[in-house]
Amino acid sequence: MQLLRTPEDRFLNLPGFPFAPYYLEALPEYERIRVHYVDEGPAAADVVWLCLHGQPTWSYLYRIMIPVFTAAG
């Protein structure tokens, strides 16, 4: 299977998306695939929100919600 990866510079300075990129790469049987995720807020938070998206959207969809969640603790 051919995998395509968007160059990192395409995600620089996105309006309203100041979040640091994190990647999960240690996926058994999917060695060439890298999964991006956003991790904001305190590591010891009482509540964790998992926001999943499908095609054709991506985490930019949640740029308005993430600050609201982190402000709530």
Residue pairs with C-beta under 8 A, 6 or more apart in sequence:
3 32
3 33
5 34
8 21
11 17
11 21
14 60
16 63
16 64
17 59
17 60
17 63
19 38
19 40
19 59
19 63
19 66
20 38
20 39
21 36
21 38
22 36
22 37
22 38
22 39
23 34
23 35
23 36
23 37
24 34
24 35
24 37
25 33
25 34
25 35
27 33
27 35
36 58
36 59
37 59
38 59
38 62
38 66
40 66
40 69
40 70
41 69
41 70
41 73
42 73
45 73
46 73
47 73
49 69
51 59
51 62
51 65
53 59
53 61
53 62
